[in-house]
Amino acid sequence: MSKIEVKLSDIPEGKNMCFKWRGKPLFIRHRTPKEIEQAAQVDLSELRDPQHDLDRVKKPQWTILIEVCTHLGCMPIANVKDFGGYYCVCHSSHYDTTGRIRKGPMLLNLEVPYYELPFNDLVIVGYIFPSII
C-alpha cells in the first residue's frame, strides 16, 4: 500500500487514531490549541534532535507520525507520561505531541512520513504518482 487516505474530521480534537500503512503503525493526532502552543514554545537548544514544531507539521493542528521508536522499533503509546505525547515502554523514552524526543535514551525524533493535505478534511500519506496515459 503506497498511500493511505484518511478523513480528518473522524479524529476528535485532542485524540490520536492509529492506522496501518506500509506495515507500520501510523498515528494521526488532532492537537488542541494548548498542545500547539506548548510545542511551539519549546527551546530548540533543549532538544537532542532539534526541529521546530512547524518544521514537522503542515497544519499545526495535525501531527502525522510513524509510530516506531527510533531505537529498537517498539511502538510508543499515545497520551501518556511526560510532555503529553508518546511514551516508548521499551526504554522509557518520552516524545512530545510533535514526536520530538524529550526524555530517555533515544537520540532521534519519531519519523514524519511524506504526506499531503489536498483538502481541509483529507490527508494522503505516501507518494501520489500521476496516472500514466
N, CA, C and O atoms as a Tinker XYZ file with bonds, in Angstrom:
   532  protein
     1  N      0.844000   -1.171000    0.000000    73     2
     2  CA     0.000000    0.000000    0.000000    64     1     3
     3  C      0.893000    1.239000    0.000000    63     2     4     5
     4  O      1.455000    1.596000    1.036000    81     3
     5  N      1.026000    1.883000   -1.129000    73     3     6
     6  CA     1.936000    3.019000   -1.212000    64     5     7
     7  C      1.374000    4.284000   -0.589000    63     6     8     9
     8  O      2.124000    5.195000   -0.235000    81     7
     9  N      0.045000    4.342000   -0.454000    73     7    10
    10  CA    -0.556000    5.527000    0.161000    64     9    11
    11  C     -1.792000    5.120000    0.945000    63    10    12    13
    12  O     -2.365000    4.048000    0.749000    81    11
    13  N     -2.181000    6.022000    1.845000    73    11    14
    14  CA    -3.406000    5.846000    2.615000    64    13    15
    15  C     -4.093000    7.203000    2.685000    63    14    16    17
    16  O     -3.436000    8.230000    2.856000    81    15
    17  N     -5.414000    7.204000    2.552000    73    15    18
    18  CA    -6.207000    8.427000    2.665000    64    17    19
    19  C     -7.007000    8.349000    3.949000    63    18    20    21
    20  O     -7.619000    7.323000    4.249000    81    19
    21  N     -7.000000    9.448000    4.715000    73    19    22
    22  CA    -7.710000    9.489000    5.995000    64    21    23
    23  C     -8.572000   10.741000    6.050000    63    22    24    25
    24  O     -8.118000   11.844000    5.747000    81    23
    25  N     -9.819000   10.544000    6.441000    73    23    26
    26  CA   -10.750000   11.658000    6.632000    64    25    27
    27  C    -10.467000   12.257000    8.014000    63    26    28    29
    28  O    -10.704000   11.608000    9.033000    81    27
    29  N     -9.967000   13.481000    8.046000    73    27    30
    30  CA    -9.523000   14.096000    9.293000    64    29    31
    31  C    -10.661000   14.419000   10.254000    63    30    32    33
    32  O    -10.448000   14.430000   11.466000    81    31
    33  N    -11.851000   14.679000    9.751000    73    31    34
    34  CA   -12.969000   15.024000   10.640000    64    33    35
    35  C    -13.383000   13.846000   11.530000    63    34    36    37
    36  O    -14.154000   14.029000   12.472000    81    35
    37  N    -12.880000   12.647000   11.240000    73    35    38
    38  CA   -13.174000   11.485000   12.085000    64    37    39
    39  C    -12.313000   11.451000   13.349000    63    38    40    41
    40  O    -12.542000   10.625000   14.233000    81    39
    41  N    -11.324000   12.344000   13.439000    73    39    42
    42  CA   -10.411000   12.349000   14.585000    64    41    43
    43  C    -10.754000   13.530000   15.488000    63    42    44    45
    44  O    -10.535000   14.677000   15.098000    81    43
    45  N    -11.290000   13.278000   16.689000    73    43    46
    46  CA   -11.662000   14.374000   17.592000    64    45    47
    47  C    -10.436000   15.146000   18.098000    63    46    48    49
    48  O     -9.346000   14.588000   18.221000    81    47
    49  N    -10.631000   16.401000   18.381000    73    47    50
    50  CA    -9.557000   17.238000   18.916000    64    49    51
    51  C     -9.013000   16.626000   20.199000    63    50    52    53
    52  O     -9.774000   16.207000   21.070000    81    51
    53  N     -7.687000   16.580000   20.307000    73    51    54
    54  CA    -7.017000   16.029000   21.480000    64    53    55
    55  C     -6.834000   14.524000   21.439000    63    54    56    57
    56  O     -6.361000   13.931000   22.409000    81    55
    57  N     -7.200000   13.899000   20.334000    73    55    58
    58  CA    -7.128000   12.439000   20.226000    64    57    59
    59  C     -6.208000   11.998000   19.085000    63    58    60    61
    60  O     -5.900000   12.767000   18.174000    81    59
    61  N     -5.780000   10.737000   19.165000    73    59    62
    62  CA    -4.986000   10.075000   18.133000    64    61    63
    63  C     -5.805000    8.972000   17.511000    63    62    64    65
    64  O     -6.703000    8.413000   18.141000    81    63
    65  N     -5.489000    8.667000   16.279000    73    63    66
    66  CA    -6.006000    7.453000   15.655000    64    65    67
    67  C     -4.823000    6.750000   15.026000    63    66    68    69
    68  O     -3.927000    7.385000   14.468000    81    67
    69  N     -4.830000    5.436000   15.121000    73    67    70
    70  CA    -3.740000    4.635000   14.576000    64    69    71
    71  C     -4.228000    3.924000   13.316000    63    70    72    73
    72  O     -5.328000    3.373000   13.282000    81    71
    73  N     -3.395000    3.949000   12.296000    73    71    74
    74  CA    -3.687000    3.287000   11.029000    64    73    75
    75  C     -2.488000    2.426000   10.667000    63    74    76    77
    76  O     -1.384000    2.656000   11.160000    81    75
    77  N     -2.693000    1.454000    9.823000    73    75    78
    78  CA    -1.592000    0.641000    9.332000    64    77    79
    79  C     -1.241000    1.143000    7.941000    63    78    80    81
    80  O     -2.098000    1.217000    7.060000    81    79
    81  N      0.029000    1.486000    7.754000    73    79    82
    82  CA     0.498000    1.991000    6.467000    64    81    83
    83  C      1.867000    1.377000    6.191000    63    82    84    85
    84  O      2.791000    1.523000    6.990000    81    83
    85  N      1.991000    0.701000    5.078000    73    83    86
    86  CA     3.239000    0.029000    4.694000    64    85    87
    87  C      3.728000   -0.917000    5.796000    63    86    88    89
    88  O      4.931000   -1.067000    6.014000    81    87
    89  N      2.786000   -1.543000    6.478000    73    87    90
    90  CA     3.119000   -2.499000    7.522000    64    89    91
    91  C      3.560000   -1.875000    8.840000    63    90    92    93
    92  O      4.012000   -2.580000    9.742000    81    91
    93  N      3.431000   -0.562000    8.951000    73    91    94
    94  CA     3.844000    0.138000   10.168000    64    93    95
    95  C      2.658000    0.889000   10.757000    63    94    96    97
    96  O      1.724000    1.246000   10.040000    81    95
    97  N      2.698000    1.128000   12.075000    73    95    98
    98  CA     1.642000    1.939000   12.675000    64    97    99
    99  C      1.858000    3.415000   12.347000    63    98   100   101
   100  O      2.970000    3.934000   12.440000    81    99
   101  N      0.788000    4.064000   11.969000    73    99   102
   102  CA     0.802000    5.481000   11.626000    64   101   103
   103  C     -0.172000    6.179000   12.562000    63   102   104   105
   104  O     -1.350000    5.826000   12.605000    81   103
   105  N      0.308000    7.167000   13.312000    73   103   106
   106  CA    -0.563000    7.920000   14.205000    64   105   107
   107  C     -0.865000    9.270000   13.592000    63   106   108   109
   108  O      0.026000    9.970000   13.109000    81   107
   109  N     -2.129000    9.618000   13.622000    73   107   110
   110  CA    -2.549000   10.964000   13.236000    64   109   111
   111  C     -3.202000   11.564000   14.462000    63   110   112   113
   112  O     -4.157000   11.008000   15.004000    81   111
   113  N     -2.683000   12.698000   14.896000    73   111   114
   114  CA    -3.152000   13.358000   16.111000    64   113   115
   115  C     -3.765000   14.705000   15.771000    63   114   116   117
   116  O     -3.185000   15.494000   15.025000    81   115
   117  N     -4.929000   14.957000   16.320000    73   115   118
   118  CA    -5.609000   16.253000   16.190000    64   117   119
   119  C     -5.267000   17.038000   17.464000    63   118   120   121
   120  O     -5.882000   16.840000   18.511000    81   119
   121  N     -4.293000   17.918000   17.356000    73   119   122
   122  CA    -3.814000   18.637000   18.543000    64   121   123
   123  C     -4.751000   19.764000   18.950000    63   122   124   125
   124  O     -5.420000   20.383000   18.123000    81   123
   125  N     -4.773000   20.003000   20.244000    73   123   126
   126  CA    -5.548000   21.108000   20.797000    64   125   127
   127  C     -4.744000   22.397000   20.664000    63   126   128   129
   128  O     -3.531000   22.346000   20.460000    81   127
   129  N     -5.403000   23.556000   20.776000    73   127   130
   130  CA    -4.647000   24.816000   20.759000    64   129   131
   131  C     -3.571000   24.864000   21.854000    63   130   132   133
   132  O     -2.489000   25.410000   21.637000    81   131
   133  N     -3.865000   24.298000   23.018000    73   131   134
   134  CA    -2.874000   24.279000   24.108000    64   133   135
   135  C     -1.663000   23.421000   23.728000    63   134   136   137
   136  O     -0.529000   23.811000   24.002000    81   135
   137  N     -1.882000   22.268000   23.107000    73   135   138
   138  CA    -0.772000   21.410000   22.679000    64   137   139
   139  C      0.076000   22.104000   21.615000    63   138   140   141
   140  O      1.302000   22.001000   21.628000    81   139
   141  N     -0.571000   22.801000   20.707000    73   139   142
   142  CA     0.149000   23.526000   19.657000    64   141   143
   143  C      1.023000   24.612000   20.278000    63   142   144   145
   144  O      2.190000   24.770000   19.917000    81   143
   145  N      0.444000   25.357000   21.215000    73   143   146
   146  CA     1.185000   26.429000   21.890000    64   145   147
   147  C      2.374000   25.876000   22.666000    63   146   148   149
   148  O      3.471000   26.431000   22.592000    81   147
   149  N      2.173000   24.795000   23.407000    73   147   150
   150  CA     3.262000   24.197000   24.186000    64   149   151
   151  C      4.388000   23.716000   23.275000    63   150   152   153
   152  O      5.562000   23.930000   23.578000    81   151
   153  N      4.046000   23.075000   22.173000    73   151   154
   154  CA     5.070000   22.566000   21.254000    64   153   155
   155  C      5.854000   23.701000   20.603000    63   154   156   157
   156  O      7.060000   23.577000   20.387000    81   155
   157  N      5.185000   24.796000   20.292000    73   155   158
   158  CA     5.844000   25.931000   19.641000    64   157   159
   159  C      6.797000   26.668000   20.572000    63   158   160   161
   160  O      7.747000   27.302000   20.114000    81   159
   161  N      6.550000   26.588000   21.873000    73   159   162
   162  CA     7.350000   27.324000   22.844000    64   161   163
   163  C      8.608000   26.581000   23.305000    63   162   164   165
   164  O      9.386000   27.127000   24.086000    81   163
   165  N      8.817000   25.370000   22.845000    73   163   166
   166  CA     9.980000   24.593000   23.265000    64   165   167
   167  C     11.259000   25.236000   22.742000    63   166   168   169
   168  O     11.366000   25.560000   21.559000    81   167
   169  N     12.221000   25.415000   23.636000    73   167   170
   170  CA    13.525000   25.954000   23.274000    64   169   171
   171  C     14.300000   24.863000   22.528000    63   170   172   173
   172  O     14.560000   23.798000   23.088000    81   171
   173  N     14.667000   25.121000   21.275000    73   171   174
   174  CA    15.334000   24.107000   20.458000    64   173   175
   175  C     16.658000   23.647000   21.060000    63   174   176   177
   176  O     17.101000   22.530000   20.792000    81   175
   177  N     17.291000   24.487000   21.865000    73   175   178
   178  CA    18.559000   24.084000   22.483000    64   177   179
   179  C     18.359000   22.983000   23.528000    63   178   180   181
   180  O     19.327000   22.348000   23.948000    81   179
   181  N     17.109000   22.752000   23.953000    73   179   182
   182  CA    16.809000   21.683000   24.914000    64   181   183
   183  C     16.609000   20.329000   24.228000    63   182   184   185
   184  O     16.517000   19.307000   24.908000    81   183
   185  N     16.540000   20.305000   22.905000    73   183   186
   186  CA    16.220000   19.085000   22.171000    64   185   187
   187  C     17.468000   18.384000   21.654000    63   186   188   189
   188  O     18.402000   19.035000   21.185000    81   187
   189  N     17.485000   17.056000   21.740000    73   187   190
   190  CA    18.597000   16.261000   21.206000    64   189   191
   191  C     18.614000   16.268000   19.687000    63   190   192   193
   192  O     19.674000   16.313000   19.063000    81   191
   193  N     17.427000   16.223000   19.105000    73   191   194
   194  CA    17.268000   16.235000   17.651000    64   193   195
   195  C     16.441000   17.482000   17.340000    63   194   196   197
   196  O     15.236000   17.386000   17.107000    81   195
   197  N     17.092000   18.663000   17.336000    73   195   198
   198  CA    16.342000   19.915000   17.272000    64   197   199
   199  C     15.599000   20.140000   15.956000    63   198   200   201
   200  O     16.194000   20.250000   14.884000    81   199
   201  N     14.292000   20.201000   16.084000    73   199   202
   202  CA    13.418000   20.572000   14.976000    64   201   203
   203  C     12.303000   21.422000   15.554000    63   202   204   205
   204  O     11.703000   21.080000   16.573000    81   203
   205  N     12.040000   22.528000   14.891000    73   203   206
   206  CA    10.926000   23.359000   15.330000    64   205   207
   207  C      9.628000   22.630000   15.030000    63   206   208   209
   208  O      9.539000   21.872000   14.064000    81   207
   209  N      8.636000   22.860000   15.851000    73   207   210
   210  CA     7.325000   22.244000   15.677000    64   209   211
   211  C      6.792000   22.462000   14.255000    63   210   212   213
   212  O      6.293000   21.526000   13.631000    81   211
   213  N      6.896000   23.680000   13.751000    73   211   214
   214  CA     6.345000   23.999000   12.426000    64   213   215
   215  C      7.109000   23.333000   11.278000    63   214   216   217
   216  O      6.612000   23.282000   10.153000    81   215
   217  N      8.316000   22.821000   11.554000    73   215   218
   218  CA     9.064000   22.087000   10.538000    64   217   219
   219  C      8.617000   20.627000   10.463000    63   218   220   221
   220  O      9.026000   19.898000    9.559000    81   219
   221  N      7.780000   20.198000   11.411000    73   219   222
   222  CA     7.326000   18.804000   11.460000    64   221   223
   223  C      5.853000   18.642000   11.104000    63   222   224   225
   224  O      5.345000   17.522000   11.063000    81   223
   225  N      5.165000   19.750000   10.848000    73   223   226
   226  CA     3.737000   19.699000   10.517000    64   225   227
   227  C      3.463000   20.608000    9.320000    63   226   228   229
   228  O      4.209000   21.550000    9.053000    81   227
   229  N      2.374000   20.306000    8.604000    73   227   230
   230  CA     1.939000   21.190000    7.519000    64   229   231
   231  C      0.808000   22.094000    7.977000    63   230   232   233
   232  O      0.654000   23.213000    7.487000    81   231
   233  N      0.015000   21.599000    8.926000    73   231   234
   234  CA    -1.008000   22.389000    9.605000    64   233   235
   235  C     -0.816000   22.124000   11.091000    63   234   236   237
   236  O     -0.758000   20.965000   11.501000    81   235
   237  N     -0.716000   23.162000   11.902000    73   235   238
   238  CA    -0.386000   22.968000   13.315000    64   237   239
   239  C     -1.293000   22.010000   14.082000    63   238   240   241
   240  O     -0.843000   21.367000   15.030000    81   239
   241  N     -2.548000   21.905000   13.692000    73   239   242
   242  CA    -3.456000   21.043000   14.461000    64   241   243
   243  C     -3.271000   19.553000   14.168000    63   242   244   245
   244  O     -3.841000   18.719000   14.871000    81   243
   245  N     -2.485000   19.201000   13.144000    73   243   246
   246  CA    -2.323000   17.791000   12.772000    64   245   247
   247  C     -0.875000   17.356000   12.842000    63   246   248   249
   248  O     -0.007000   17.956000   12.208000    81   247
   249  N     -0.610000   16.305000   13.618000    73   247   250
   250  CA     0.704000   15.659000   13.556000    64   249   251
   251  C      0.505000   14.277000   12.973000    63   250   252   253
   252  O     -0.435000   13.561000   13.318000    81   251
   253  N      1.402000   13.924000   12.091000    73   251   254
   254  CA     1.342000   12.641000   11.407000    64   253   255
   255  C      2.712000   11.992000   11.569000    63   254   256   257
   256  O      3.724000   12.509000   11.094000    81   255
   257  N      2.721000   10.844000   12.253000    73   255   258
   258  CA     3.975000   10.211000   12.636000    64   257   259
   259  C      3.947000    8.716000   12.392000    63   258   260   261
   260  O      2.908000    8.069000   12.522000    81   259
   261  N      5.105000    8.176000   12.036000    73   259   262
   262  CA     5.260000    6.733000   12.025000    64   261   263
   263  C      5.601000    6.351000   13.455000    63   262   264   265
   264  O      6.619000    6.780000   13.998000    81   263
   265  N      4.754000    5.554000   14.053000    73   263   266
   266  CA     4.887000    5.225000   15.470000    64   265   267
   267  C      5.798000    4.032000   15.686000    63   266   268   269
   268  O      5.374000    2.983000   16.171000    81   267
   269  N      7.049000    4.209000   15.320000    73   267   270
   270  CA     8.068000    3.211000   15.554000    64   269   271
   271  C      9.229000    3.927000   16.210000    63   270   272   273
   272  O      9.825000    4.830000   15.623000    81   271
   273  N      9.548000    3.524000   17.421000    73   271   274
   274  CA    10.641000    4.151000   18.154000    64   273   275
   275  C     11.934000    4.027000   17.351000    63   274   276   277
   276  O     12.179000    3.012000   16.699000    81   275
   277  N     12.744000    5.061000   17.408000    73   275   278
   278  CA    13.950000    5.130000   16.592000    64   277   279
   279  C     15.094000    4.267000   17.117000    63   278   280   281
   280  O     16.187000    4.287000   16.551000    81   279
   281  N     14.863000    3.511000   18.187000    73   279   282
   282  CA    15.921000    2.663000   18.737000    64   281   283
   283  C     15.734000    1.209000   18.334000    63   282   284   285
   284  O     16.481000    0.699000   17.499000    81   283
   285  N     14.753000    0.539000   18.913000    73   283   286
   286  CA    14.559000   -0.886000   18.640000    64   285   287
   287  C     13.263000   -1.193000   17.906000    63   286   288   289
   288  O     12.903000   -2.361000   17.758000    81   287
   289  N     12.559000   -0.174000   17.447000    73   287   290
   290  CA    11.354000   -0.402000   16.677000    64   289   291
   291  C     10.109000   -0.701000   17.484000    63   290   292   293
   292  O      9.131000   -1.220000   16.944000    81   291
   293  N     10.126000   -0.385000   18.769000    73   291   294
   294  CA     8.933000   -0.577000   19.589000    64   293   295
   295  C      7.882000    0.467000   19.196000    63   294   296   297
   296  O      8.205000    1.480000   18.576000    81   295
   297  N      6.634000    0.211000   19.559000    73   295   298
   298  CA     5.551000    1.141000   19.240000    64   297   299
   299  C      5.216000    1.973000   20.476000    63   298   300   301
   300  O      4.690000    1.436000   21.451000    81   299
   301  N      5.508000    3.262000   20.455000    73   299   302
   302  CA     5.159000    4.113000   21.591000    64   301   303
   303  C      3.652000    4.184000   21.822000    63   302   304   305
   304  O      2.856000    3.981000   20.906000    81   303
   305  N      3.288000    4.474000   23.049000    73   303   306
   306  CA     1.898000    4.614000   23.466000    64   305   307
   307  C      1.565000    6.102000   23.469000    63   306   308   309
   308  O      2.386000    6.923000   23.877000    81   307
   309  N      0.373000    6.449000   23.018000    73   307   310
   310  CA    -0.038000    7.857000   22.928000    64   309   311
   311  C     -0.654000    8.342000   24.229000    63   310   312   313
   312  O     -1.229000    7.566000   24.993000    81   311
   313  N     -0.522000    9.643000   24.466000    73   311   314
   314  CA    -1.182000   10.359000   25.566000    64   313   315
   315  C     -0.811000    9.878000   26.968000    63   314   316   317
   316  O     -1.652000    9.882000   27.867000    81   315
   317  N      0.413000    9.475000   27.153000    73   315   318
   318  CA     0.834000    9.053000   28.488000    64   317   319
   319  C      2.174000    9.680000   28.848000    63   318   320   321
   320  O      2.926000   10.126000   27.981000    81   319
   321  N      2.447000    9.700000   30.122000    73   319   322
   322  CA     3.720000   10.162000   30.694000    64   321   323
   323  C      3.932000   11.655000   30.436000    63   322   324   325
   324  O      2.978000   12.416000   30.271000    81   323
   325  N      5.199000   12.050000   30.407000    73   323   326
   326  CA     5.569000   13.460000   30.298000    64   325   327
   327  C      5.349000   14.001000   28.880000    63   326   328   329
   328  O      5.384000   13.244000   27.910000    81   327
   329  N      5.129000   15.278000   28.771000    73   327   330
   330  CA     5.045000   16.039000   27.520000    64   329   331
   331  C      3.772000   15.793000   26.716000    63   330   332   333
   332  O      3.630000   16.351000   25.628000    81   331
   333  N      2.849000   14.983000   27.208000    73   331   334
   334  CA     1.549000   14.800000   26.579000    64   333   335
   335  C      1.542000   14.120000   25.230000    63   334   336   337
   336  O      0.513000   14.089000   24.555000    81   335
   337  N      2.674000   13.574000   24.826000    73   335   338
   338  CA     2.760000   12.968000   23.502000    64   337   339
   339  C      2.777000   11.460000   23.526000    63   338   340   341
   340  O      1.732000   10.821000   23.653000    81   339
   341  N      3.963000   10.886000   23.404000    73   339   342
   342  CA     4.105000    9.450000   23.242000    64   341   343
   343  C      5.175000    8.921000   24.191000    63   342   344   345
   344  O      6.111000    9.631000   24.560000    81   343
   345  N      5.013000    7.655000   24.575000    73   343   346
   346  CA     5.928000    7.030000   25.521000    64   345   347
   347  C      6.292000    5.644000   25.012000    63   346   348   349
   348  O      5.412000    4.831000   24.731000    81   347
   349  N      7.582000    5.374000   24.893000    73   347   350
   350  CA     8.059000    4.066000   24.466000    64   349   351
   351  C      8.421000    3.250000   25.699000    63   350   352   353
   352  O      9.328000    3.610000   26.449000    81   351
   353  N      7.709000    2.160000   25.900000    73   351   354
   354  CA     7.903000    1.342000   27.096000    64   353   355
   355  C      9.191000    0.528000   27.046000    63   354   356   357
   356  O      9.653000    0.064000   28.089000    81   355
   357  N      9.779000    0.342000   25.882000    73   355   358
   358  CA    10.994000   -0.478000   25.781000    64   357   359
   359  C     12.161000    0.114000   26.573000    63   358   360   361
   360  O     12.879000   -0.611000   27.261000    81   359
   361  N     12.349000    1.428000   26.476000    73   359   362
   362  CA    13.463000    2.068000   27.182000    64   361   363
   363  C     13.068000    3.395000   27.816000    63   362   364   365
   364  O     13.922000    4.247000   28.058000    81   363
   365  N     11.792000    3.571000   28.082000    73   363   366
   366  CA    11.282000    4.754000   28.793000    64   365   367
   367  C     11.615000    6.073000   28.106000    63   366   368   369
   368  O     12.056000    7.023000   28.751000    81   367
   369  N     11.404000    6.124000   26.811000    73   367   370
   370  CA    11.615000    7.376000   26.087000    64   369   371
   371  C     10.302000    8.136000   25.989000    63   370   372   373
   372  O      9.243000    7.544000   25.779000    81   371
   373  N     10.382000    9.457000   26.144000    73   371   374
   374  CA     9.221000   10.333000   26.101000    64   373   375
   375  C      9.341000   11.251000   24.886000    63   374   376   377
   376  O     10.391000   11.847000   24.643000    81   375
   377  N      8.255000   11.353000   24.132000    73   375   378
   378  CA     8.186000   12.232000   22.962000    64   377   379
   379  C      7.045000   13.219000   23.180000    63   378   380   381
   380  O      6.058000   12.893000   23.838000    81   379
   381  N      7.177000   14.424000   22.631000    73   379   382
   382  CA     6.089000   15.396000   22.756000    64   381   383
   383  C      5.043000   15.165000   21.672000    63   382   384   385
   384  O      5.129000   14.193000   20.921000    81   383
   385  N      4.057000   16.053000   21.588000    73   383   386
   386  CA     2.947000   15.861000   20.645000    64   385   387
   387  C      3.380000   15.999000   19.185000    63   386   388   389
   388  O      2.618000   15.657000   18.281000    81   387
   389  N      4.581000   16.490000   18.950000    73   387   390
   390  CA     5.128000   16.588000   17.602000    64   389   391
   391  C      6.026000   15.390000   17.288000    63   390   392   393
   392  O      6.528000   15.265000   16.171000    81   391
   393  N      6.228000   14.511000   18.273000    73   391   394
   394  CA     7.079000   13.345000   18.078000    64   393   395
   395  C      8.551000   13.615000   18.275000    63   394   396   397
   396  O      9.393000   12.838000   17.826000    81   395
   397  N      8.875000   14.719000   18.949000    73   395   398
   398  CA    10.283000   15.043000   19.227000    64   397   399
   399  C     10.712000   14.353000   20.517000    63   398   400   401
   400  O      9.972000   14.352000   21.501000    81   399
   401  N     11.903000   13.766000   20.511000    73   399   402
   402  CA    12.418000   13.103000   21.706000    64   401   403
   403  C     12.709000   14.152000   22.769000    63   402   404   405
   404  O     13.390000   15.145000   22.511000    81   403
   405  N     12.182000   13.915000   23.972000    73   403   406
   406  CA    12.333000   14.894000   25.049000    64   405   407
   407  C     13.026000   14.317000   26.276000    63   406   408   409
   408  O     13.644000   15.056000   27.042000    81   407
   409  N     12.928000   12.987000   26.473000    73   407   410
   410  CA    13.487000   12.384000   27.678000    64   409   411
   411  C     13.699000   10.905000   27.406000    63   410   412   413
   412  O     12.900000   10.277000   26.711000    81   411
   413  N     14.765000   10.353000   27.947000    73   411   414
   414  CA    15.059000    8.946000   27.741000    64   413   415
   415  C     16.267000    8.773000   26.835000    63   414   416   417
   416  O     16.868000    9.763000   26.416000    81   415
   417  N     16.634000    7.538000   26.525000    73   415   418
   418  CA    17.885000    7.279000   25.803000    64   417   419
   419  C     17.867000    7.521000   24.290000    63   418   420   421
   420  O     18.930000    7.564000   23.671000    81   419
   421  N     16.698000    7.678000   23.688000    73   419   422
   422  CA    16.650000    7.836000   22.230000    64   421   423
   423  C     17.310000    9.142000   21.804000    63   422   424   425
   424  O     17.321000   10.121000   22.551000    81   423
   425  N     17.857000    9.142000   20.600000    73   423   426
   426  CA    18.547000   10.320000   20.086000    64   425   427
   427  C     17.783000   11.021000   18.970000    63   426   428   429
   428  O     18.016000   12.200000   18.704000    81   427
   429  N     16.872000   10.302000   18.314000    73   427   430
   430  CA    16.178000   10.863000   17.156000    64   429   431
   431  C     14.678000   10.991000   17.390000    63   430   432   433
   432  O     14.084000   10.224000   18.148000    81   431
   433  N     14.085000   11.967000   16.730000    73   431   434
   434  CA    12.637000   12.171000   16.767000    64   433   435
   435  C     11.930000   11.043000   16.017000    63   434   436   437
   436  O     12.540000   10.344000   15.209000    81   435
   437  N     10.637000   10.876000   16.295000    73   435   438
   438  CA     9.832000    9.946000   15.517000    64   437   439
   439  C      9.751000   10.459000   14.077000    63   438   440   441
   440  O      9.765000   11.666000   13.838000    81   439
   441  N      9.667000    9.549000   13.143000    73   439   442
   442  CA     9.680000    9.905000   11.727000    64   441   443
   443  C      8.353000   10.502000   11.274000    63   442   444   445
   444  O      7.282000   10.007000   11.624000    81   443
   445  N      8.442000   11.562000   10.501000    73   443   446
   446  CA     7.273000   12.166000    9.848000    64   445   447
   447  C      7.287000   11.678000    8.401000    63   446   448   449
   448  O      8.232000   11.965000    7.667000    81   447
   449  N      6.258000   10.947000    7.981000    73   447   450
   450  CA     6.237000   10.469000    6.595000    64   449   451
   451  C      5.866000   11.592000    5.640000    63   450   452   453
   452  O      5.400000   12.651000    6.061000    81   451
   453  N      6.076000   11.353000    4.354000    73   451   454
   454  CA     5.617000   12.301000    3.353000    64   453   455
   455  C      4.094000   12.262000    3.322000    63   454   456   457
   456  O      3.496000   11.186000    3.293000    81   455
   457  N      3.473000   13.425000    3.328000    73   455   458
   458  CA     2.011000   13.488000    3.234000    64   457   459
   459  C      1.576000   14.786000    2.590000    63   458   460   461
   460  O      2.324000   15.763000    2.532000    81   459
   461  N      0.338000   14.768000    2.107000    73   459   462
   462  CA    -0.271000   15.957000    1.505000    64   461   463
   463  C     -1.637000   16.183000    2.127000    63   462   464   465
   464  O     -2.308000   15.240000    2.548000    81   463
   465  N     -2.035000   17.432000    2.177000    73   463   466
   466  CA    -3.361000   17.828000    2.655000    64   465   467
   467  C     -4.077000   18.535000    1.510000    63   466   468   469
   468  O     -4.167000   19.762000    1.503000    81   467
   469  N     -4.592000   17.772000    0.536000    73   467   470
   470  CA    -5.184000   18.398000   -0.653000    64   469   471
   471  C     -6.491000   19.133000   -0.370000    63   470   472   473
   472  O     -6.847000   20.067000   -1.088000    81   471
   473  N     -7.204000   18.716000    0.674000    73   471   474
   474  CA    -8.462000   19.345000    1.068000    64   473   475
   475  C     -8.447000   19.510000    2.577000    63   474   476   477
   476  O     -7.635000   18.883000    3.257000    81   475
   477  N     -9.334000   20.348000    3.115000    73   475   478
   478  CA    -9.377000   20.585000    4.556000    64   477   479
   479  C     -9.657000   19.337000    5.368000    63   478   480   481
   480  O     -9.237000   19.245000    6.521000    81   479
   481  N    -10.352000   18.385000    4.793000    73   479   482
   482  CA   -10.788000   17.218000    5.554000    64   481   483
   483  C    -10.100000   15.918000    5.136000    63   482   484   485
   484  O    -10.570000   14.836000    5.488000    81   483
   485  N     -8.998000   16.005000    4.392000    73   483   486
   486  CA    -8.367000   14.793000    3.880000    64   485   487
   487  C     -6.852000   14.898000    3.963000    63   486   488   489
   488  O     -6.264000   15.925000    3.623000    81   487
   489  N     -6.228000   13.812000    4.424000    73   487   490
   490  CA    -4.779000   13.697000    4.357000    64   489   491
   491  C     -4.457000   12.452000    3.539000    63   490   492   493
   492  O     -5.101000   11.413000    3.682000    81   491
   493  N     -3.461000   12.575000    2.691000    73   491   494
   494  CA    -2.965000   11.441000    1.925000    64   493   495
   495  C     -1.519000   11.236000    2.346000    63   494   496   497
   496  O     -0.667000   12.099000    2.134000    81   495
   497  N     -1.254000   10.083000    2.945000    73   495   498
   498  CA     0.091000    9.755000    3.402000    64   497   499
   499  C      0.722000    8.835000    2.373000    63   498   500   501
   500  O      0.125000    7.838000    1.968000    81   499
   501  N      1.929000    9.174000    1.955000    73   499   502
   502  CA     2.622000    8.413000    0.925000    64   501   503
   503  C      2.649000    9.197000   -0.368000    63   502   504   505
   504  O      1.955000   10.201000   -0.526000    81   503
   505  N      3.451000    8.727000   -1.271000    73   503   506
   506  CA     3.594000    9.427000   -2.540000    64   505   507
   507  C      2.412000    9.158000   -3.452000    63   506   508   509
   508  O      1.898000    8.042000   -3.526000    81   507
   509  N      1.998000   10.200000   -4.137000    73   507   510
   510  CA     0.904000   10.104000   -5.089000    64   509   511
   511  C      1.548000   10.162000   -6.473000    63   510   512   513
   512  O      2.119000   11.178000   -6.869000    81   511
   513  N      1.444000    9.065000   -7.188000    73   511   514
   514  CA     2.052000    9.023000   -8.512000    64   513   515
   515  C      1.004000    9.401000   -9.553000    63   514   516   517
   516  O     -0.118000    8.895000   -9.510000    81   515
   517  N      1.350000   10.276000  -10.478000    73   515   518
   518  CA     0.385000   10.653000  -11.515000    64   517   519
   519  C      0.070000    9.462000  -12.420000    63   518   520   521
   520  O      0.905000    8.582000  -12.631000    81   519
   521  N     -1.130000    9.458000  -12.939000    73   519   522
   522  CA    -1.529000    8.380000  -13.852000    64   521   523
   523  C     -0.766000    8.487000  -15.153000    63   522   524   525
   524  O     -0.503000    9.579000  -15.654000    81   523
   525  N     -0.421000    7.345000  -15.683000    73   523   526
   526  CA     0.258000    7.311000  -16.984000    64   525   527
   527  C     -0.809000    7.007000  -18.027000    63   526   528   529
   528  O     -1.515000    6.001000  -17.960000    81   527
   529  N     -0.896000    7.897000  -18.974000    73   527   530
   530  CA    -1.936000    7.739000  -20.021000    64   529   531
   531  C     -1.335000    7.124000  -21.257000    63   530   532
   532  O     -2.038000    6.910000  -22.245000    81   531
